[in-house]
Amino acid sequence: MRALALACVAALLLAHAPPARAGGTDWITGLPREDVPVATWPGGRKVAVAFVLYVEVWGHGHGPNFRPDMAGREPDLVDEGFREYAVNFGLPRVGRLFRETDVPLSLALNAEFPKARPEVWTTLRSLVPAAPIVAHGLNNATALLPLTEGPAAQRAYIRKTLDMIEADTGVRSTGWSSPSVYPDAATFEASAAEGIRYTLDGMDSDVLSRLATTPRPLLLVPYPPSVVDMGQYLSRFKEADDLARLWTDYVGELAREAAADPSRPASVVAIGIHPFVVGTPAGAAALRRVLETLKANPLVWLTDVESVVKAAGER
């Protein structure tokens, strides 16, 4: 009986203990990594949520297929129409939604986009002029990171991306998100060496962590694959309304955990969104419901990625 009672007490303590801190050696890079302790976000909030809109160049014949069974057709009116609609109508619609709801937004930008789609870019930027720009490579189809060419080639690629974005937007990005979510271990060191301060390539945590890159550490902003809309939509066949439930449940549970144990470290989640999914009228309606729900939660801080980095004292 005594052993059973002790086991019950141990289980209770474990259930209410803060989550284990990530530390030691990063499993991708082999570099030292440590959590960044944040007790609360501004206003005493416990869960930081940053929506990141992906502004990408795919090119004719490339990109997501709404109907894979038609991908071999020439012309492929269905899939090309799906992609064109997302760019021409979806991106501005998402920009309007965030402006109307007065919620911060971050932009993950392919460097080729401003010149490839100047009118769309001008419209989008005018809707969310304060949105930080996260560098997202050159494009998302034919010019990905040169992973097989060594660290120097990756540094040159990242530098070119940053230079192009700065030339066309006036912003020198300090954040990185690898195109097509395809970096390797060398990408983290290469991005830090080119002046990147934080990356969305870290996908395995609820809290900020710091990677011991040179010449200075690189902050990993959690970007869990389970909440990115594109993978859920195209690979798991989830509709926008399914994603609305996923996002509210995901963030709501983080807030519930924080309320149950205020000693838990403050959490953060960057949620990747794409105009193919949330840029349709139905997708925007679902996302609007999410934003309204999260705004009403007193423990949730709707913000952008750079504000998260700044609030953590990492800038």
FENVEN-V220977 format. One record per residue. N is the residue number from 0. RES is the residue in one small letter. D_LAST is the distance of its C-alpha to the last C-alpha in whole Angstrom. Layout:
((N/RES/D_LAST) (N/RES/D_LAST))
This chain:
((0/m/54) (1/r/52) (2/a/50) (3/l/50) (4/a/48) (5/l/46) (6/a/45) (7/c/44) (8/v/42) (9/a/40) (10/a/40) (11/l/39) (12/l/36) (13/l/35) (14/a/34) (15/h/32) (16/a/30) (17/p/26) (18/p/26) (19/a/26) (20/r/22) (21/a/21) (22/g/21) (23/g/23) (24/t/23) (25/d/22) (26/w/25) (27/i/24) (28/t/23) (29/g/24) (30/l/21) (31/p/20) (32/r/18) (33/e/17) (34/d/16) (35/v/13) (36/p/15) (37/v/14) (38/a/17) (39/t/17) (40/w/15) (41/p/16) (42/g/19) (43/g/20) (44/r/20) (45/k/20) (46/v/20) (47/a/17) (48/v/19) (49/a/17) (50/f/20) (51/v/19) (52/l/22) (53/y/23) (54/v/25) (55/e/27) (56/v/30) (57/w/32) (58/g/35) (59/h/39) (60/g/40) (61/h/37) (62/g/35) (63/p/35) (64/n/39) (65/f/40) (66/r/44) (67/p/44) (68/d/47) (69/m/47) (70/a/45) (71/g/48) (72/r/49) (73/e/49) (74/p/48) (75/d/46) (76/l/46) (77/v/45) (78/d/42) (79/e/41) (80/g/42) (81/f/39) (82/r/36) (83/e/37) (84/y/37) (85/a/34) (86/v/32) (87/n/35) (88/f/35) (89/g/32) (90/l/29) (91/p/30) (92/r/31) (93/v/28) (94/g/26) (95/r/29) (96/l/29) (97/f/25) (98/r/26) (99/e/29) (100/t/27) (101/d/24) (102/v/22) (103/p/19) (104/l/19) (105/s/17) (106/l/19) (107/a/19) (108/l/21) (109/n/24) (110/a/23) (111/e/27) (112/f/27) (113/p/27) (114/k/30) (115/a/32) (116/r/32) (117/p/31) (118/e/33) (119/v/31) (120/w/27) (121/t/28) (122/t/29) (123/l/27) (124/r/24) (125/s/26) (126/l/26) (127/v/22) (128/p/21) (129/a/17) (130/a/17) (131/p/14) (132/i/15) (133/v/15) (134/a/17) (135/h/20) (136/g/22) (137/l/25) (138/n/27) (139/n/28) (140/a/32) (141/t/33) (142/a/30) (143/l/28) (144/l/26) (145/p/29) (146/l/28) (147/t/32) (148/e/31) (149/g/29) (150/p/25) (151/a/26) (152/a/27) (153/q/24) (154/r/22) (155/a/24) (156/y/24) (157/i/20) (158/r/20) (159/k/23) (160/t/21) (161/l/18) (162/d/21) (163/m/23) (164/i/20) (165/e/19) (166/a/23) (167/d/24) (168/t/21) (169/g/19) (170/v/16) (171/r/14) (172/s/13) (173/t/10) (174/g/11) (175/w/15) (176/s/18) (177/s/21) (178/p/24) (179/s/27) (180/v/25) (181/y/26) (182/p/24) (183/d/25) (184/a/24) (185/a/23) (186/t/21) (187/f/18) (188/e/18) (189/a/19) (190/s/16) (191/a/14) (192/a/16) (193/e/16) (194/g/12) (195/i/11) (196/r/8) (197/y/10) (198/t/13) (199/l/16) (200/d/18) (201/g/18) (202/m/21) (203/d/22) (204/s/21) (205/d/20) (206/v/17) (207/l/13) (208/s/14) (209/r/13) (210/l/15) (211/a/16) (212/t/16) (213/t/16) (214/p/15) (215/r/12) (216/p/11) (217/l/11) (218/l/10) (219/l/13) (220/v/13) (221/p/17) (222/y/19) (223/p/23) (224/p/26) (225/s/28) (226/v/26) (227/v/26) (228/d/29) (229/m/30) (230/g/31) (231/q/33) (232/y/35) (233/l/36) (234/s/36) (235/r/37) (236/f/39) (237/k/37) (238/e/37) (239/a/35) (240/d/36) (241/d/36) (242/l/32) (243/a/32) (244/r/34) (245/l/31) (246/w/28) (247/t/29) (248/d/31) (249/y/28) (250/v/25) (251/g/28) (252/e/29) (253/l/25) (254/a/26) (255/r/29) (256/e/28) (257/a/26) (258/a/28) (259/a/31) (260/d/29) (261/p/26) (262/s/25) (263/r/23) (264/p/20) (265/a/18) (266/s/18) (267/v/17) (268/v/19) (269/a/18) (270/i/21) (271/g/23) (272/i/25) (273/h/27) (274/p/30) (275/f/33) (276/v/33) (277/v/31) (278/g/32) (279/t/36) (280/p/37) (281/a/38) (282/g/34) (283/a/33) (284/a/35) (285/a/34) (286/l/30) (287/r/31) (288/r/32) (289/v/29) (290/l/27) (291/e/30) (292/t/30) (293/l/26) (294/k/26) (295/a/29) (296/n/27) (297/p/26) (298/l/24) (299/v/22) (300/w/19) (301/l/19) (302/t/16) (303/d/14) (304/v/12) (305/e/9) (306/s/10) (307/v/10) (308/v/6) (309/k/5) (310/a/9) (311/a/8) (312/g/6) (313/e/4) (314/r/0))
